[in-house]
């Protein structure tokens, strides 16, 4: 009797589904099992899409931060050119700004 009365467990989006199953599974139980599998696959697909969206958002923020850093360097460089004129070396200042962009800059 124990061999015919087994417990079958499956992972579903809402948690764990425990289903009793006899050796002769009916068509209805197969439909329910297929629905559980389909729901789990859909849940996995949505989680993957959410992770992908988070990665794209993070990538966009990093790119925006880099654009902001470059703009700050250009701004400081241009202000130093106005202040010091032709004797200012843009490449040298860029090297200094890499360490601390606002070290010698005050508003």
C-alpha positions in Angstrom: 0.0 0.0 0.0 2.8 2.4 0.7 4.2 2.0 -2.8 0.9 3.1 -4.3 0.4 6.0 -2.0 3.5 8.3 -2.6 4.0 12.0 -1.9 5.1 14.1 -4.8 6.6 17.6 -4.1 7.2 20.4 -6.6 8.4 24.0 -6.3 5.9 26.6 -7.3 6.1 30.5 -7.3 4.3 30.7 -4.0 6.3 28.1 -2.3 6.1 24.3 -2.0 3.3 22.2 -3.3 2.7 18.8 -1.7 0.5 16.5 -3.7 -0.5 13.0 -3.0 -0.4 10.8 -5.9 -1.5 7.3 -6.6 0.2 5.0 -9.0 -2.6 5.6 -11.5 -2.5 9.4 -12.1 -5.6 10.8 -13.8 -5.7 13.4 -16.6 -6.7 16.1 -14.1 -3.6 15.6 -12.0 -1.4 15.9 -15.1 -3.1 19.2 -16.0 -2.5 20.5 -12.5 1.1 19.4 -12.6 1.6 21.0 -16.0 0.1 24.2 -14.7 2.5 24.2 -11.7 5.4 23.7 -14.1 4.2 26.5 -16.4 3.8 28.8 -13.5 7.3 28.1 -12.2 8.8 28.7 -15.7 6.9 32.0 -15.9 8.2 33.0 -12.5 11.7 32.2 -13.5 11.3 34.1 -16.7 10.0 37.2 -14.8 12.9 37.0 -12.3 15.4 36.8 -15.2 13.8 39.9 -16.8 14.0 41.8 -13.5 17.7 40.9 -13.1 18.4 42.0 -16.6 16.6 45.3 -16.1 18.6 45.9 -12.9 21.8 45.3 -14.7 20.8 47.8 -17.5 19.9 50.4 -14.9 23.2 49.9 -13.1 25.1 50.2 -16.4 23.3 53.4 -17.2 24.1 54.9 -13.8 27.8 54.0 -14.2 27.9 55.6 -17.7 26.2 58.7 -16.3 28.7 58.9 -13.5 31.6 58.6 -16.0 30.1 61.4 -18.1 29.8 63.5 -15.0 33.4 62.9 -14.1 34.5 63.9 -17.6 32.4 67.0 -17.6 33.9 68.0 -14.2 37.4 67.6 -15.6 36.6 69.6 -18.6 35.0 72.4 -16.5 37.9 72.6 -14.1 40.4 72.4 -17.0 38.6 75.2 -18.9 38.5 77.4 -15.7 42.2 76.9 -15.1 42.9 77.8 -18.8 40.9 81.1 -18.2 42.8 81.7 -15.0 46.4 80.8 -16.1 46.2 81.3 -19.8 48.6 79.8 -22.3 51.1 78.5 -19.7 48.6 76.0 -18.5 49.2 72.4 -19.6 45.8 70.6 -20.1 47.3 67.1 -20.0 49.2 67.8 -16.7 46.1 69.2 -15.1 44.1 66.2 -16.2 46.6 64.0 -14.5 46.3 66.0 -11.3 42.5 66.0 -11.5 42.4 62.2 -11.7 43.5 61.9 -8.1 41.1 64.5 -6.7 39.0 66.5 -9.2 38.2 69.3 -6.8 41.5 69.5 -4.9 42.5 73.0 -6.1 39.1 74.2 -7.1 36.7 76.2 -5.0 33.5 77.9 -5.9 
